Amino acid sequence: MYQKIAKETFRSAFKTIDKDILRWFPGHMAKGLKQMQQKLRSVDCIIEVHDARIPLSGRNGEFKYAISGIKPHILVLNKVDLIEPRFKKQITEHLKSQYDHILFTNCRSQTCRGVRAVFPLAKDLINNSNRYNRSNEEDYNMMIIGVPNVGKSSLINALRAKHLGKGKASAVGATPGVTRSVLHKIKMSEKPLFYMLDTPGILTPNISDIEMGLKLALCGTIQDHLVGETIIADYLLYWLNNQNHFEYVEYFKMDKPNDDILEVLAHICKLHNKILRIRNQLNEYVIKPNLDAAAQIMLKAFRDGNLGKHMLDEDLL
């Protein structure tokens, strides 16, 4: 029933926004990219981390040019708990021409098989590679790279907790861009002796595709205020309706699907009592719905998996 409503009355395309909104390449990212290149001689293996919800459109194509291709390379698709399991095989098939080694991880799980597989795989790849200037070294050095807020620091902390039994060595935050520069070596394991170089999240300098930029924003890799919470929430609503994912109707206690973001946000305001008291021209207080707060609630619900397990690139597989 919901599919028929969406097909007949809802938007079939998302109204584009100004491309300038999606340009976000702070100075610390440009500096970080240069630091990463300078550190390559002391690295045995590259760990590229990305969000499993955007395995195709969200990846940074600059990495394969900026980071040497002669080093062993492992692609880690994190937050796998937020997509349906059936997509893992499809994603692997799609990316196998680019990556020989792909792991899926959920760093919030202490029993994650993908997290457990990182060091054994890295050790085998390093031992079977030409380590050049590091051929006589007994320790293993890895560099972790990826766009902002995909779980690089979470993976580091999960690996340290498992292999060293120690707490956090790298800051974790919901805001993209927490790691500002390439850090000194972080000890990850004693036997074998593994070290990790943490790096800042690096985005492509110019996001030319609006859809890609909005997916990045929806997954939290671009700071919300740079695009606008309401715009991101509107894209989320459009995408959910367009893909026939209507879990939001039940979650937000709605009667039926809706394609008008202002109506949806007004409903969420009422549901969560999110209001603003604003003085009008007569110096009287007027009550208005706090749409920005409602948009934040909607985005958090998606990012936490409360609106279902969704892979945003399913139309590209």
C-alpha positions in Angstrom: 0.0 0.0 0.0 2.7 2.5 1.0 4.7 1.7 -2.3 1.7 2.7 -4.4 1.4 6.0 -2.5 5.1 6.8 -2.9 5.1 5.8 -6.6 2.1 7.9 -7.6 2.4 11.0 -5.5 6.0 11.4 -4.1 9.0 13.0 -5.7 11.0 10.9 -8.2 14.0 13.1 -8.0 15.6 15.3 -5.3 15.8 19.0 -6.0 19.5 19.8 -6.3 21.2 22.3 -4.0 24.1 24.7 -4.5 27.2 22.7 -5.1 29.2 25.2 -3.1 27.5 24.0 0.1 29.2 20.6 -0.3 32.7 21.9 -0.7 34.6 21.2 2.5 38.3 20.7 2.5 39.8 22.4 5.6 43.4 23.3 5.8 44.2 20.5 8.2 43.1 18.0 5.7 45.4 19.2 2.9 48.2 19.2 5.5 47.3 15.7 6.7 47.4 14.4 3.1 51.0 15.6 2.7 52.0 14.1 6.1 50.5 10.8 5.0 52.6 10.8 1.9 55.7 11.7 3.8 55.2 8.8 6.3 54.8 6.1 3.6 58.4 5.0 3.8 57.9 3.9 7.4 54.7 2.0 6.7 54.2 -1.7 5.8 50.5 -1.8 5.2 47.6 0.6 4.5 44.2 0.1 6.2 41.5 2.1 4.4 38.4 2.5 6.5 35.0 3.4 5.1 31.3 3.4 6.0 29.6 0.2 4.8 26.4 2.3 4.1 28.2 4.2 1.3 30.8 1.7 0.0 30.8 3.1 -3.5 29.8 6.7 -3.8 31.4 7.8 -0.5 34.9 6.6 -1.1 37.7 9.1 -1.8 39.1 8.4 -5.3 42.1 10.6 -4.5 43.6 7.9 -2.2 44.7 5.6 -5.0 46.7 8.4 -6.5 47.9 10.1 -3.4 48.8 6.9 -1.4 51.4 4.6 -3.0 49.8 1.5 -4.5 52.9 -0.7 -3.8 52.0 -1.2 -0.2 49.6 -4.0 0.9 46.2 -2.5 1.2 43.1 -3.6 3.2 39.7 -2.1 2.7 37.7 -2.1 6.0 34.0 -1.4 5.6 32.9 -0.4 9.1 29.4 0.0 10.6 28.3 -3.2 8.9 25.7 -3.7 11.6 23.8 -0.8 10.0 23.2 -2.5 6.7 21.4 -5.7 5.7 23.7 -8.7 5.6 22.7 -9.6 2.1 24.6 -6.5 0.8 28.0 -7.8 2.0 28.4 -10.3 -0.9 27.1 -7.7 -3.5 29.5 -5.1 -2.3 32.5 -7.5 -2.3 31.7 -8.6 -5.9 31.4 -5.0 -7.0 34.7 -3.9 -5.4 36.8 -7.1 -6.0 38.4 -5.6 -9.2 39.8 -2.7 -7.1 40.5 -4.5 -3.8 41.8 -8.0 -3.1 41.2 -7.8 0.6 37.9 -6.5 2.1 36.8 -6.8 5.7 33.5 -5.8 7.2 33.6 -4.6 10.8 31.4 -3.5 13.7 33.8 -1.8 16.1 31.1 -1.7 18.8 31.0 -5.5 19.0 33.8 -7.2 21.0 33.2 -10.4 19.1 33.4 -8.9 15.6 35.0 -11.4 13.2 36.2 -8.6 10.9 38.1 -6.8 13.8 39.7 -10.2 14.8 40.8 -10.7 11.2 42.7 -7.4 10.7 46.1 -8.3 12.3 46.4 -11.9 10.9 45.6 -10.6 7.4 47.9 -7.6 7.7 50.8 -9.9 9.0 50.4 -12.3 6.1 50.3 -9.6 3.5 53.3 -7.8 5.0 55.4 -11.0 5.2 54.6 -11.8 1.6 55.4 -8.3 0.3 58.7 -6.5 -0.5 59.2 -4.3 2.6 62.0 -2.4 0.9 63.7 -0.2 3.5 61.9 -2.0 6.3 62.9 -5.5 5.3 65.0 -6.0 8.4 62.5 -4.6 10.9 60.8 -6.9 13.3 57.8 -4.7 14.1 54.9 -4.0 11.7 53.8 -0.5 11.0 50.3 0.3 9.5 48.7 3.5 8.5 44.9 3.9 8.8 43.2 6.3 6.3 39.7 7.2 5.3 37.1 10.0 5.0 36.0 11.7 8.3 33.8 9.9 10.8 33.8 6.4 9.3 35.3 4.8 12.4 39.1 4.9 12.1 39.6 5.8 15.7 37.0 3.3 16.8 38.8 0.6 14.9 42.1 1.5 16.5 40.6 1.5 20.0 38.8 -1.9 19.3 42.1 -3.4 18.1 44.0 -2.1 21.2 41.3 -3.4 23.5 41.5 -6.8 22.0 45.2 -7.2 21.6 46.6 -5.1 24.4 43.7 -5.0 26.8 44.1 -1.2 27.0 41.7 1.7 26.7 41.3 4.4 24.1 44.4 5.7 22.4 42.6 7.8 19.8 39.8 10.3 20.2 36.3 9.2 19.1 33.6 11.8 18.3 30.4 12.2 16.4 31.7 15.4 14.8 33.8 14.8 11.6 37.4 15.9 11.7 38.3 15.0 15.3 41.8 13.7 14.3 43.7 16.7 13.0 47.1 15.4 12.0 49.2 12.2 11.5 50.0 11.1 15.1 53.1 9.3 16.4 53.1 5.5 16.5 50.3 4.0 18.6 51.2 0.5 19.9 48.5 -2.0 18.9 49.9 -5.4 19.8 52.9 -6.9 21.6 53.1 -10.3 19.9 53.4 -9.7 17.0 54.5 -6.1 17.6 52.1 -3.9 15.6 52.0 -0.1 15.5 49.4 2.2 13.9 49.7 5.7 12.5 46.3 7.5 12.9 45.5 10.1 10.2 42.9 12.9 9.8 39.8 12.2 7.7 40.4 13.3 4.1 37.6 14.3 1.8 37.9 14.9 -1.9 38.6 18.7 -2.4 35.6 19.1 -4.7 32.5 16.9 -4.3 31.2 17.2 -7.9 28.2 14.9 -7.5 25.3 16.2 -5.4 24.0 12.8 -4.6 27.4 11.6 -3.4 27.7 14.7 -1.2 24.3 14.3 0.3 25.0 10.6 1.1 28.3 11.7 2.8 26.4 14.3 4.8 23.7 11.8 5.7 26.3 9.4 7.1 27.9 12.2 9.1 31.2 12.6 7.2 30.5 16.3 6.6 29.5 18.5 9.5 25.7 18.9 9.4 25.6 22.7 9.7 27.7 23.0 6.5 24.9 21.5 4.5 22.0 22.2 6.8 20.2 19.7 9.0 16.8 20.3 7.3 18.3 19.7 3.8 20.0 16.5 4.9 16.8 15.3 6.6 14.8 16.1 3.5 17.2 14.0 1.4 16.8 11.2 3.9 13.0 11.4 3.6 13.3 11.4 -0.2 15.7 8.4 -0.3 13.6 6.4 2.2 10.4 6.9 0.2 12.1 6.4 -3.2 13.6 3.0 -2.0 10.3 2.0 -0.4 11.7 2.0 3.1 8.9 3.1 5.4 10.1 2.2 8.8 10.1 5.8 9.8 6.3 5.9 9.7 6.1 3.5 12.7 9.1 4.9 14.5 7.8 8.4 14.5 4.2 7.3 15.1 2.8 8.7 11.8 -0.4 7.6 10.1 1.2 7.1 6.7 4.3 8.1 4.7 4.8 11.7 3.9 6.9 13.4 1.2 6.8 16.9 2.8 9.8 17.4 5.1 8.2 20.4 6.8 5.2 18.4 7.7 7.3 15.5 8.9 9.5 17.7 11.1 6.5 19.5 12.5 5.1 16.1 13.5 8.4 15.2 15.2 8.4 18.5 17.0 5.0 17.7 18.4 6.0 14.1 19.3 9.1 15.3 21.2 7.9 18.7 22.4 10.5 20.6 20.4 9.3 24.2 20.4 10.8 27.7 20.2 9.5 30.8 22.0 10.1 33.8 19.8 9.2 37.4 20.3 7.2 38.9 17.5 7.1 42.6 16.4 4.5 43.3 19.1 7.0 42.0 21.7 4.8 39.0 22.4 6.0 35.5 22.6 5.0 33.2 19.8 5.4 29.4 19.9 6.9 27.8 16.8 8.1 24.3 16.1 11.9 23.8 16.4 12.5 22.3 13.0 16.2 22.1 13.3 15.9 20.1 16.5 13.4 17.8 14.8 15.8 17.4 11.9 18.6 16.4 14.3 16.3 13.8 15.9 15.5 12.4 12.5 19.1 12.2 11.4 20.2 10.6 14.7 17.5 8.0 14.3 18.8 7.0 10.9 22.5 7.0 12.0 21.7 4.9 15.0 19.9 2.3 12.8 16.5 3.0 14.3 14.9 3.6 10.9 16.1 0.3 9.6 19.3 -1.2 8.2 20.0 0.7 4.9 22.8 0.7 2.4 22.6 4.0 0.5 24.3 2.7 -2.6 22.0 -0.2 -3.2 20.9 1.4 -6.5 24.5 1.4 -7.8 25.2 -2.3 -7.3 
